[in-house]
Amino acid sequence: MFPALEKEPKPKTLPDPYEDFMYHHLQYYGYFKGPTCLSTVRRPLEAVSRDSLKLSSPLVKSRQLLHDDLGEVNPRLREPRDLFAFFSGSGPLGAPRWPIECEVIKENIHHIEWVPPHPEYFYQPTGNEKIPEIVGEEKGTVVYQLDSVPTGDSCFISSRVGGKRGIIKELAVTLQGPEDNTLLFESRFESGNLQKAVRVDTYEYELTLRTDLYTSKHTQWFYFRVQNTRKDATYRFTIVNLLKSKSLYTLGMKPLMYSQLDASTHSIGWRREGKEIKYFRNNTDDGQQPLYCLTWTIQFPHDQDTCFFAHFYPYTYTDLQCFLLSVANSPVQSQFCKLRTLCRSLAGNTVYLLTITNPARTPQEAAAKKAVVLTARVHPGESNGSWIMKGFLDFILSNSPDAQLLRDIFIFKVVPMLNPDGVIVGNYRCSLAGRDLNRHYKTILKESFPCIWHTRNMIKRLLEEREVLLYCDFHGHSRKNNIFLYGCSNNDRNFWLHERVFPLMLSKNAPDKFSFHSCNFKVQKCKEGTGRVVMWRMGILNSYTMESTFGGSTLGNKRDTHFTTEDLTSLGYHVCDTLLDFCDPDRTKFMQCLAELKELLQQEIHKKFKEFGQDMDLEGSWSDISLSDIESSTSGSDSSLSDGLPVHLLNIANELSQKKKMYKKKKRKPLQSRKQRNKQYQKNNLMKESKLAEDAPERAGFASTLQKQPAFFKNSENASSSMMKNEKQRVNESQLNGRDRGTSLDSSNMTTLILTKNKERMQREKPGFTVSYSPKRSTNPSQEPAPDMKPNWARDRYPATKRGRTATTVCPSLHIYTYP
């Protein structure tokens, strides 16, 4: 069709510099034996094409080259193995890794998401709730019990997919026939927690929760399955080993129940159920810490049903992986959401890091973006943090104009699950190290606490690149309703109360869920190892812990109702909405909130003074009052004191600390360049010359004074010598007088002290001499002697010492002039 183009000779192909580099690289490591340049290979092998050379030549020994299954010539490099845990649409999800002591059933547990059509109100106590007698397995029958649960006496060793090797035992009792109505319990699945079930009556069971692995405490989270139910019977369940003296169950919170038959037939998911709910102290103390019980009754909706009970809506590690898989497979979301592996947990599970931002058009635009860091599930039993995180990710990854604007102006660093090991095994608070990770953000033990060590290191690198506007860690709270924030009061008066603006804005955007009154900004010593305080110490002004209740709301239209997953995910949207208000170029909202905060603070100060029976005028000086004195401590927070490091990690920590100190001692200041040394030398010379120029007039006047009054210096020396004689005599008397009191005074020390004080006083009076002295001391110039007079000091100027303490010597200055 175009003969002119067809007759045109083909351009001569030039050697590819990348291929030459790769052949040189392979030869260097011994995978290729031949010439380094591809052009020299091509000459003796003209009949062999370049692509066939790569595939068939015996000179190439690399295993990193892949070919297509159909034999077509399309070589490519193999992806780096196990570098990033990317998801692939064709491959399966990475199976969770369990400690080798844990038995795991093979069934996959999955629940549908469902929102109740009507509000689920708190339970209203009637006062007639029964308190069952705790009888234990002595008078009951054990129908379910875990074997060999790791406690505080042991430590994590290794892990594997599927947990313990061997055949999985049937821990539940064997039914004797269709008429046997014994419930069958199970909790050996992801996030499950139940150690023992004892049948104490036909329809009554006592339940014992498993403590966090490798600890002997932290029993709060429960999640288990029951089978072989009866529809018309009223069952009673009593958990007998809870550790907290206060609980939301005393304020009307109900447990959650899930029916598989309802889910499959009516698409009904988790719902609040239970009557006769009572939280009380267990009277069968064993001499250790007191235990508390939770009891409730329930009627199952179906016969022969499989039901689940949980402390809160479960959100497992597999749920997170399924969500991230959908993001990775989305052609749109994967453009601005990059998935990476932050690190591997102690058991080898992947800790994911999401970087969310729109691609910048210029390098300057990319550098100008501020960062926002969000994390969740450092406490594995606080699954409400994952639901808020899911709501945030759903919105920020959407095509909403507000979401696009946020991605344009921010870089979001998100760690959706900081403690995957604890989530998998069903812990409430700890990792497999047996410690609360939110008390060890300052740790130097990278191998023992990898998740928080890498998170802190990631944020530290991020701070070196750009400003981090906000850090927020999502948590759950088991003793207070509503949602609120813990922050850190700022000491810089230029940003006074600024850390409270974001929480106040959030309370205005979500008035029926978020309570600003419950927020607290006091930094306590016991919270120094938390993520909130550590990030604040690193320089992030707006550093928060978001606490969302396990119960519900006491505010607005949602008053006295339980939170659903929809309520929590909607709060993730409100976080984004508040972030836009907080960074609005129009500062009207910001200044309005700041003025409101000052007014609220004034009211709080007045209230505090009235409680102490005092009245104070706060005009002008009220902003100088320390905020830590006004606020109460966060003792109501769902916190646990740090247990310190486990015994097997103490020696490692000490060795690392000593190595770090030795490294600091050996580290020397780097040598300056010749240009820097010359510049510093010139600067020092200029300073010396300017100082000499300033002191020249003083020296001239000083010399003339010496020439005019030669006798004064002599008289001063005589006065000094006579004073020293008198002082020695006084010192001897004071020593004799103090011997009876068991005191002694060294005359040489006293002499040195007197001369030092006199010299300092003289130098303070001479211009051009600077000597440090205490500003609290005051002198009376009327006590100074005239230049012509010989000083005559009173003997009572130096009182004797008392009770072994050297008296502070106060003496007038002597005009003892010395040559400069």
C-alpha positions in Angstrom: 0.0 0.0 0.0 2.9 2.3 0.7 5.8 1.0 -1.5 8.1 3.8 -0.6 8.0 2.7 3.0 8.3 -0.9 2.1 11.5 -0.4 0.1 13.1 1.7 2.9 15.9 -0.3 4.6 15.3 -1.2 8.2 17.3 0.9 10.6 20.3 -0.8 12.1 19.7 -2.0 15.7 22.1 -0.8 18.3 23.1 -2.9 21.4 20.8 -2.4 24.4 22.8 -0.9 27.3 20.5 -2.5 29.8 21.1 -6.0 28.4 24.9 -5.3 28.4 24.6 -4.3 32.1 22.6 -7.4 33.0 25.1 -9.7 31.2 27.9 -8.1 33.1 25.9 -8.4 36.3 25.3 -12.1 35.7 28.9 -12.7 34.8 30.1 -11.0 38.0 28.0 -13.4 40.1 29.0 -16.5 38.1 25.7 -17.1 36.3 27.0 -16.2 32.9 30.3 -17.4 31.3 31.1 -15.4 28.2 31.8 -11.9 26.9 30.3 -9.1 29.0 29.0 -7.1 26.0 26.1 -8.4 24.0 27.6 -7.0 20.8 30.6 -9.4 21.1 28.2 -12.3 21.7 26.2 -11.4 18.6 29.1 -11.7 16.2 29.9 -15.4 16.5 26.2 -16.2 17.0 24.7 -14.3 14.1 22.4 -17.1 13.2 20.9 -17.2 16.7 18.4 -14.5 17.6 18.8 -12.5 20.7 15.7 -13.9 22.3 16.6 -17.5 21.6 20.0 -16.9 23.0 18.5 -15.9 26.3 16.4 -19.1 26.5 18.6 -21.8 25.0 22.2 -20.6 25.5 24.1 -22.7 28.0 26.1 -19.6 28.9 23.1 -18.2 30.9 22.8 -20.1 34.2 20.4 -17.7 36.0 17.1 -19.0 37.5 15.7 -15.5 37.6 14.5 -15.6 34.0 11.0 -16.9 33.3 9.4 -18.0 30.0 5.8 -18.4 29.0 4.1 -21.8 29.4 3.4 -22.0 25.6 7.1 -21.8 24.8 6.8 -18.3 23.2 9.9 -16.2 23.4 9.0 -13.6 26.1 11.6 -13.8 28.9 11.1 -11.8 32.1 12.7 -11.6 35.5 11.2 -13.4 38.4 9.6 -11.2 41.1 11.5 -10.8 44.3 10.5 -13.7 46.6 8.8 -12.9 49.8 9.8 -9.2 49.6 6.3 -7.7 49.6 3.2 -9.6 50.5 1.2 -8.5 47.4 -2.1 -10.2 46.7 -2.8 -11.9 43.4 -6.3 -12.5 42.1 -5.4 -16.1 41.2 -3.5 -17.1 44.3 -5.0 -17.9 47.7 -4.7 -15.7 50.8 -1.9 -16.2 53.1 -3.1 -18.6 55.9 -2.7 -17.3 59.4 0.2 -18.7 61.4 -0.5 -20.0 64.9 1.8 -20.9 67.9 2.6 -24.5 67.8 0.8 -25.1 71.1 -2.6 -24.1 69.7 -5.0 -26.6 68.2 -7.1 -25.2 65.3 -10.1 -26.7 63.7 -10.3 -26.9 59.9 -13.6 -25.1 59.4 -13.7 -21.6 58.0 -15.9 -19.3 60.1 -17.6 -16.6 58.2 -20.4 -14.1 59.3 -22.5 -11.9 57.1 -22.7 -8.2 57.7 -26.1 -6.9 58.8 -27.5 -3.8 60.3 -30.6 -4.1 62.6 -33.6 -2.2 61.2 -34.5 -0.9 64.6 -32.3 0.6 67.4 -31.1 -2.0 70.0 -31.7 -0.4 73.4 -29.7 -1.0 76.5 -30.9 -3.6 79.0 -32.9 -2.0 81.8 -32.3 -3.8 85.1 -35.4 -4.8 87.0 -33.6 -5.4 90.4 -34.8 -9.0 90.4 -31.9 -10.4 88.4 -30.7 -13.7 89.9 -27.1 -14.1 91.0 -26.3 -17.8 90.4 -24.1 -19.8 92.8 -20.7 -20.6 91.3 -20.2 -24.3 91.9 -17.4 -25.3 89.5 -16.5 -28.6 88.1 -16.6 -30.3 91.5 -20.4 -30.3 91.3 -20.8 -30.0 87.6 -19.7 -31.8 84.4 -16.9 -30.5 82.2 -18.3 -30.5 78.6 -15.4 -28.6 77.0 -11.8 -27.8 78.0 -8.7 -26.8 76.2 -5.5 -28.7 76.8 -2.1 -27.3 77.6 -2.9 -23.6 77.3 0.4 -21.5 77.4 0.4 -19.3 80.5 2.8 -16.8 82.0 5.3 -19.5 82.9 6.1 -20.1 79.3 7.1 -18.0 76.3 6.5 -18.1 72.5 8.9 -20.4 70.6 7.6 -21.0 67.1 4.6 -21.0 64.8 3.2 -22.7 61.8 0.1 -22.6 59.6 -2.6 -24.6 61.3 -1.1 -24.5 64.7 -0.4 -27.8 66.5 0.6 -30.8 64.5 -1.3 -34.0 64.6 -4.9 -35.0 64.7 -7.4 -32.4 66.1 -9.1 -33.8 69.2 -12.8 -33.6 69.8 -13.0 -31.6 73.0 -16.8 -31.5 73.2 -18.7 -34.4 74.8 -20.2 -37.1 72.7 -24.0 -36.9 72.5 -25.8 -40.1 73.7 -28.7 -39.7 71.2 -31.1 -37.3 69.7 -32.7 -36.6 73.1 -29.4 -35.5 74.6 -29.7 -31.7 74.9 -26.1 -31.0 76.0 -24.6 -28.0 74.2 -21.5 -28.5 72.1 -18.9 -25.8 72.6 -16.0 -24.8 70.3 -13.6 -21.8 70.2 -10.5 -23.2 68.4 -11.0 -20.9 65.4 -9.6 -17.5 64.5 -10.2 -14.9 67.3 -12.0 -17.5 69.4 -11.7 -17.5 73.2 -13.1 -20.0 75.6 -11.1 -22.3 77.8 -13.7 -24.4 79.7 -17.4 -25.0 79.9 -19.0 -26.8 82.9 -22.6 -27.9 82.8 -24.0 -27.3 86.3 -27.7 -27.8 85.4 -29.8 -29.0 82.5 -29.7 -25.6 80.8 -27.1 -23.8 82.9 -23.4 -23.5 82.1 -20.4 -21.9 83.8 -17.8 -20.6 81.3 -14.1 -19.9 81.9 -12.3 -17.7 79.4 -8.7 -18.3 78.3 -6.2 -15.7 79.4 -4.0 -14.0 76.9 -1.4 -16.5 75.7 1.8 -16.5 77.7 0.2 -14.5 80.5 -2.0 -15.2 83.5 -4.5 -12.3 83.1 -6.5 -10.1 80.6 -9.8 -12.0 80.4 -12.4 -9.7 78.8 -12.9 -10.8 75.1 -15.0 -13.8 74.5 -16.1 -15.5 71.2 -17.3 -19.0 71.0 -19.7 -21.4 69.3 -22.5 -23.5 70.6 -24.4 -26.3 68.8 -27.3 -28.7 69.5 -29.6 -25.9 70.7 -33.3 -26.2 71.9 -35.8 -23.5 70.9 -38.2 -23.4 73.9 -35.6 -23.7 76.7 -34.2 -20.8 78.7 -30.4 -21.2 78.9 -28.1 -19.4 81.4 -24.5 -18.7 80.7 -22.1 -17.4 83.4 -18.6 -16.3 82.7 -16.7 -16.7 86.0 -13.2 -15.3 85.6 -13.4 -11.7 84.4 -10.9 -9.3 85.9 -12.3 -5.8 85.7 -14.3 -4.5 88.7 -16.3 -2.2 86.4 -18.0 -3.0 83.1 -20.5 -1.7 80.7 -22.6 -4.7 81.4 -23.6 -2.8 84.6 -24.9 0.1 82.4 -27.1 -2.1 80.2 -24.8 -3.5 77.6 -25.9 -6.9 76.1 -23.9 -9.7 74.6 -23.9 -10.4 70.9 -25.4 -13.5 69.3 -25.3 -14.9 65.8 -27.6 -17.6 64.4 -26.4 -19.5 61.3 -30.0 -20.5 60.4 -31.2 -16.9 60.6 -28.2 -15.8 58.5 -28.8 -18.4 55.8 -32.6 -18.1 55.7 -33.4 -14.5 56.7 -30.0 -12.7 56.2 -29.9 -11.7 59.8 -26.5 -11.3 61.3 -25.1 -10.3 64.8 -27.7 -8.9 67.2 -27.9 -7.9 70.9 -29.6 -10.6 73.0 -29.9 -11.5 76.6 -32.0 -11.0 79.7 -31.4 -11.0 83.4 -27.9 -9.6 82.8 -25.9 -9.2 85.9 -22.2 -8.3 86.5 -21.1 -9.2 90.0 -18.1 -10.3 92.1 -17.1 -13.9 92.3 -17.1 -14.9 95.9 -15.1 -18.0 95.4 -11.7 -16.2 95.6 -8.6 -18.4 95.5 -6.4 -15.9 97.5 -5.2 -14.2 94.3 -6.7 -11.2 92.5 -10.5 -10.9 92.7 -12.6 -12.3 89.9 -15.9 -11.0 88.5 -18.8 -12.8 86.8 -21.1 -12.0 84.0 -24.4 -13.9 83.7 -27.3 -13.7 81.3 -30.2 -15.8 80.1 -31.2 -16.4 76.5 -33.7 -18.4 74.3 -32.4 -19.7 71.0 -34.5 -19.0 67.9 -34.2 -22.5 66.4 -33.8 -26.2 67.3 -30.5 -27.8 66.3 -29.0 -24.5 65.4 -25.4 -23.3 65.4 -25.0 -20.0 67.3 -22.1 -17.8 68.3 -21.6 -15.4 71.2 -19.2 -12.5 71.3 -18.2 -9.6 73.4 -18.3 -7.4 70.3 -18.5 -7.7 66.5 -15.6 -9.9 65.5 -13.2 -8.6 62.8 -10.5 -11.2 62.1 -7.2 -11.2 60.3 -8.8 -13.1 57.4 -11.5 -10.4 57.2 -8.7 -7.8 56.8 -7.0 -9.9 54.1 -10.2 -10.3 52.1 -10.7 -6.5 52.3 -7.2 -5.8 51.1 -7.5 -8.4 48.4 -10.5 -6.5 47.0 -8.5 -3.2 47.0 -5.4 -4.8 45.3 -7.6 -6.3 42.6 -9.5 -3.0 41.9 -8.0 -1.3 38.9 -9.0 2.1 40.2 -8.2 1.9 43.9 -4.8 0.2 43.3 -3.7 3.4 41.4 -3.6 5.5 44.6 -3.5 2.8 47.3 -0.2 0.9 47.6 0.0 -2.2 49.8 3.3 -3.0 51.4 4.6 -5.2 54.2 5.6 -3.1 57.1 7.1 -6.2 58.9 6.4 -9.7 60.0 4.9 -10.3 63.4 6.5 -12.5 66.0 4.6 -15.5 64.6 5.4 -14.6 61.0 2.1 -13.0 60.0 2.2 -10.0 57.7 1.7 -6.5 59.1 0.3 -4.5 56.2 1.1 -0.9 55.5 -1.1 1.1 53.1 0.0 4.3 51.5 -2.9 6.3 50.1 -2.5 9.4 48.0 -3.2 10.7 44.5 -0.1 10.9 42.2 1.4 14.4 42.3 1.9 16.3 39.1 5.2 17.8 40.1 8.0 17.0 42.7 7.2 20.3 44.4 3.6 19.3 44.9 4.6 15.9 46.2 7.0 17.4 48.7 4.4 19.9 49.9 1.9 17.2 51.0 1.5 16.7 54.7 1.1 13.2 56.2 -1.6 11.6 58.3 -0.9 8.3 60.2 -3.7 6.0 61.4 -3.3 2.6 63.2 -5.6 0.1 64.8 -5.8 -3.2 66.7 -2.7 -2.9 68.8 -5.1 -4.4 71.4 -6.5 -7.4 69.6 -9.7 -7.7 71.6 -10.8 -4.2 70.7 -12.4 -5.1 67.3 -14.4 -1.8 67.2 -11.1 -0.1 66.1 -11.1 -2.3 63.0 -14.7 -1.3 62.1 -13.8 2.4 62.4 -10.7 1.8 60.3 -12.9 0.0 57.7 -15.2 2.9 57.5 -12.3 5.3 57.0 -10.8 3.1 54.2 -14.1 2.7 52.5 -14.5 6.5 52.2 -10.9 7.5 51.5 -10.7 4.9 48.7 -14.0 6.0 47.2 -14.6 8.3 44.2 -16.2 11.0 46.4 -15.0 14.6 45.7 -14.1 15.0 49.4 -12.0 11.8 49.3 -10.3 12.9 46.1 -9.5 16.2 47.7 -8.0 14.5 50.8 -5.9 12.3 48.6 -4.7 15.4 46.7 -3.5 17.3 49.8 -2.4 14.4 52.2 -0.4 11.2 52.2 -2.1 8.7 54.4 0.0 6.0 56.1 -2.3 3.3 57.5 -1.5 0.2 59.5 -4.9 -1.5 59.8 -3.8 -4.3 62.2 -0.8 -3.8 64.4 -1.1 -7.0 66.4 -2.2 -9.8 64.0 -0.9 -12.5 66.2 -3.1 -11.5 69.1 -6.1 -11.1 66.8 -5.6 -14.6 65.4 -5.3 -16.4 68.7 -8.1 -14.5 70.4 -6.1 -12.4 72.9 -7.7 -9.4 74.5 -4.7 -7.1 75.1 -1.3 -8.7 74.5 0.9 -9.9 71.7 2.7 -13.3 71.7 5.4 -11.7 73.7 2.9 -11.7 76.6 3.0 -7.9 76.9 0.7 -5.0 76.1 2.3 -3.5 72.9 0.8 -0.1 73.7 3.1 0.3 76.7 6.3 -0.5 74.7 6.5 2.1 71.9 9.9 3.2 73.3 11.3 -0.4 73.0 14.7 -1.2 71.5 13.9 -4.9 71.2 13.2 -5.0 67.4 12.9 -8.8 67.3 10.5 -9.1 70.3 8.2 -6.2 69.4 8.6 -5.9 65.6 5.2 -4.4 64.9 5.5 -1.3 67.0 9.3 -1.0 66.5 8.8 -0.8 62.7 5.7 1.5 63.1 7.7 4.0 65.2 10.6 3.8 62.8 8.4 4.4 59.8 6.9 7.5 61.4 10.4 8.7 62.4 11.5 8.5 58.7 8.2 10.1 57.7 8.9 13.1 60.0 12.3 13.6 58.4 10.6 13.9 55.0 7.5 16.0 55.8 5.2 17.3 58.5 2.8 14.8 60.1 -0.3 16.7 60.8 -2.2 14.0 62.7 -1.6 10.6 64.3 -4.5 8.6 65.6 -4.6 5.0 67.1 -8.1 3.4 67.1 -9.0 1.6 70.4 -12.0 0.2 72.2 -13.3 1.0 75.8 -15.0 -1.4 78.1 -16.1 1.0 80.9 -17.4 4.2 79.3 -20.0 4.8 76.6 -19.7 7.0 73.5 -16.6 7.7 71.4 -13.9 10.1 72.6 -10.2 11.0 72.2 -7.2 11.1 74.5 -4.6 13.7 73.5 -1.6 15.5 74.8 -1.7 19.1 76.1 0.7 21.4 74.3 3.1 23.5 76.4 3.9 25.9 73.6 1.8 29.1 74.1 1.9 29.7 70.3 -0.3 26.6 69.8 -2.2 26.8 73.1 -5.4 24.6 73.0 -4.8 23.7 69.3 -4.7 20.0 70.1 -8.3 20.2 71.3 -9.7 21.8 68.1 -9.9 18.5 66.1 -11.8 16.6 68.9 -14.2 19.6 69.3 -14.8 19.6 65.5 -15.4 15.9 65.5 -18.0 16.2 68.3 -19.9 18.8 66.2 -19.8 16.5 63.1 -20.9 13.4 65.0 -23.0 14.9 68.0 -24.9 11.6 68.6 -21.7 9.4 68.9 -18.7 11.5 69.9 -18.4 13.1 73.4 -16.0 16.0 73.7 -16.8 16.0 77.5 -15.2 12.6 77.8 -12.0 13.6 76.1 -8.8 14.0 78.2 -5.5 15.6 77.4 -3.4 14.9 80.4 -0.1 13.1 79.9 0.5 10.7 82.8 3.8 9.0 83.6 2.3 5.5 83.3 1.3 6.4 79.7 4.8 7.4 78.5 5.1 4.2 76.5 1.9 4.5 74.6 1.8 5.4 70.9 0.0 8.6 71.5 2.6 10.0 73.9 5.6 8.7 72.1 4.5 10.2 68.8 3.7 13.5 70.6 7.3 13.5 72.0 8.6 12.9 68.5 6.9 16.2 67.4 3.4 15.4 66.3 1.2 18.0 67.9 -2.2 16.3 67.1 -1.5 12.9 68.5 -4.6 11.0 69.7 -5.9 7.7 71.0 -9.5 7.2 69.8 -11.6 5.2 72.3 -14.8 3.7 71.0 -17.1 2.0 73.4 -18.2 -1.6 73.3 -21.6 -0.4 74.4 -23.4 2.5 72.8 -24.3 6.1 72.9 -25.8 8.3 75.6 -26.1 11.3 73.2 -28.7 12.8 71.0 -31.0 10.6 68.9 -29.0 7.5 69.7 -29.3 7.9 73.5 -29.4 4.5 75.3 -28.8 2.4 72.2 -26.1 0.1 71.2 -23.6 0.9 68.5 -23.8 -1.2 65.3 -21.1 -1.8 62.8 -22.8 0.9 60.6 -22.3 3.5 63.5 -18.6 2.7 63.7 -17.9 2.7 60.0 -19.8 6.1 59.8 -17.3 7.5 62.3 -14.5 6.7 59.9 -16.3 9.0 57.4 -16.6 11.7 60.1 -12.9 11.5 60.7 -12.3 12.4 57.0 -14.9 15.1 57.1 -13.4 16.6 60.3 -10.0 16.5 58.7 -11.2 18.7 55.8 -12.7 21.2 58.3 -9.5 21.2 60.3 -7.4 22.0 57.3 -9.8 24.4 55.6 -7.9 27.5 54.3 -10.8 29.6 55.6 -9.9 29.6 59.3 -13.3 30.7 60.5 -14.3 27.3 61.9 -10.9 26.8 63.5 -11.0 30.2 65.2 -14.6 29.7 66.4 -13.6 26.4 68.0 -10.6 27.9 69.6 -12.7 30.7 71.1 -15.2 28.1 72.3 -12.4 26.1 73.9 -11.1 29.1 75.8 -14.6 29.8 77.2 -15.0 26.1 78.2 -11.7 26.2 79.9 -12.6 29.3 81.8 -15.8 27.6 83.0 -13.8 24.6 84.1 -11.3 26.7 86.0 -14.1 28.5 87.8 -15.7 25.1 88.7 -12.4 23.8 90.1 -12.0 26.9 92.3 -15.5 26.6 93.6 -14.9 23.0 94.5 -12.0 24.2 96.7 -14.2 27.0 98.2 -12.1 29.7 96.5 -13.0 32.6 94.3 -10.5 33.9 91.8 -10.5 36.7 89.2 -9.2 35.2 86.0 -8.9 38.4 84.0 -5.8 38.4 81.9 -3.9 35.6 83.8 -6.1 32.6 83.5 -4.3 31.3 80.4 -1.1 30.8 82.5 -2.8 28.1 84.6 -1.4 24.6 83.9 -3.9 22.5 82.1 -2.6 19.4 83.9 -3.8 20.9 87.2 -7.3 21.3 85.8 -7.9 18.0 84.2 -8.3 14.8 86.1 -6.2 11.7 85.2 -7.3 9.2 82.6 -7.8 6.6 85.3 -11.1 5.8 83.8 -9.4 4.7 80.6 -9.3 1.1 79.6 -5.6 0.8 80.6 -3.3 -1.6 82.1 0.0 -0.8 83.8 3.1 -2.1 82.0 4.3 -5.4 83.4 7.8 -4.7 82.2 9.7 -7.0 80.0 9.4 -10.8 80.3 12.3 -12.5 82.2 13.8 -14.0 79.0 14.0 -10.5 77.4 15.5 -8.6 80.3 19.1 -9.7 79.6 18.7 -8.9 75.9 17.4 -5.4 76.6 20.3 -4.7 79.0 22.9 -5.9 76.5 21.3 -3.7 73.8 21.3 -0.7 76.1 24.9 -1.2 77.0 25.9 -1.5 73.3 24.0 1.6 72.5 25.8 3.5 75.3 29.2 2.2 74.2 28.4 3.3 70.6 27.5 6.8 71.8 30.8 7.0 73.8 32.9 6.0 70.8 31.1 8.2 68.4 33.2 11.3 67.8 32.4 14.6 66.2 33.2 14.5 62.5 36.2 16.5 61.3 35.4 19.8 59.7 36.6 20.7 56.3 39.4 23.2 55.7 36.9 25.8 54.7 34.8 25.3 57.8 37.9 25.5 60.0 39.1 28.7 58.4 35.7 30.2 58.8 35.6 29.3 62.5 39.2 30.6 63.0 38.3 34.0 61.5 35.1 34.2 63.6 37.1 33.5 66.8 39.7 36.2 65.9 37.0 38.7 65.3 35.4 38.0 68.6 38.8 38.4 70.4 39.5 41.7 68.6 36.1 43.1 69.5 36.5 42.1 73.1 39.9 43.7 73.4 38.5 46.9 71.8 35.8 47.0 74.4 38.2 46.4 77.3 40.8 49.0 76.2 39.1 52.1 77.8 38.6 50.1 81.1 42.3 49.1 81.2 43.4 52.8 80.6 41.2 54.0 83.5 42.3 51.1 85.7 46.0 51.8 85.1 45.6 55.5 86.0 43.8 54.5 89.2 46.7 52.3 90.2 49.2 55.1 89.5 47.3 57.7 91.5 46.6 55.4 94.5 49.5 53.1 95.1 48.9 53.2 98.8 45.5 51.8 98.6 46.6 48.5 97.2 49.0 48.2 100.1 46.4 49.2 102.6 44.0 46.7 101.0 46.6 44.0 101.4 47.1 44.9 105.1 43.4 44.9 105.6 43.1 41.6 104.0 45.9 40.1 106.1 44.5 41.6 109.3 41.1 40.2 108.4 42.6 36.8 107.8 44.3 36.8 111.2 41.0 37.7 112.8 39.2 35.1 110.8 41.7 32.4 111.8 41.3 33.3 115.4 37.5 33.2 115.0 37.7 29.9 113.3 39.7 28.4 116.1 37.1 29.6 118.6 34.3 28.2 116.5 36.1 24.9 116.3 36.5 24.8 120.1 32.8 25.8 120.6 31.7 23.2 118.1 33.7 20.3 119.4 31.1 19.7 122.1 28.4 19.5 119.4 30.3 17.0 117.4 31.2 19.4 114.6 34.5 20.5 113.0 35.4 23.2 110.6 38.5 23.3 108.4 40.2 26.7 108.6 41.8 26.3 105.1 38.3 25.7 103.6 36.9 28.7 105.4 39.8 30.9 104.2 39.3 29.8 100.6 35.6 30.4 100.9 36.1 34.0 102.2 38.6 34.9 99.5 36.4 33.4 96.8 33.4 35.4 98.0 35.4 38.6 98.2 36.8 38.2 94.7 33.4 37.5 93.3 31.9 40.5 94.9 34.8 42.7 93.7 34.4 41.4 90.1 30.6 42.1 90.1 31.3 45.7 91.0 34.0 46.2 88.3 32.6 46.8 84.8 33.7 44.4 82.1 34.0 41.4 84.5 31.3 38.7 84.6 31.2 36.2 87.4 28.2 33.9 88.0 26.5 34.4 91.3 23.3 33.6 92.9 20.6 36.3 92.2 19.0 35.7 95.5 21.9 37.3 97.4 21.5 41.0 98.1 24.3 43.4 99.2 24.1 46.7 100.9 26.6 49.3 99.5 26.4 51.2 102.8 28.4 48.4 104.4 31.4 48.8 102.1 34.4 50.4 103.7 35.8 53.6 102.5 39.0 53.3 100.4 41.2 55.1 103.0 39.9 53.2 106.0 41.1 49.9 107.4 38.1 47.6 107.7 37.2 46.5 111.2 34.9 43.4 111.0 32.7 42.5 113.9 33.4 39.1 115.4 29.7 38.1 115.3 29.6 38.3 111.6 30.7 34.6 111.4 28.5 32.6 113.8 29.6 29.2 114.9 28.4 26.2 113.0 25.5 24.2 114.2 24.7 20.4 114.0 27.6 19.5 111.7 26.6 21.9 108.9 29.0 24.6 107.7 27.5 28.0 108.1 27.2 30.1 104.9 29.7 32.9 105.2 28.5 36.3 104.3 31.1 39.1 104.3 31.4 42.5 102.6 33.5 42.8 99.6 37.1 43.9 99.7 38.5 46.3 97.1 41.3 44.0 96.1 42.5 45.2 92.7 44.5 43.0 90.5 46.2 43.6 87.2 44.2 42.3 84.2 
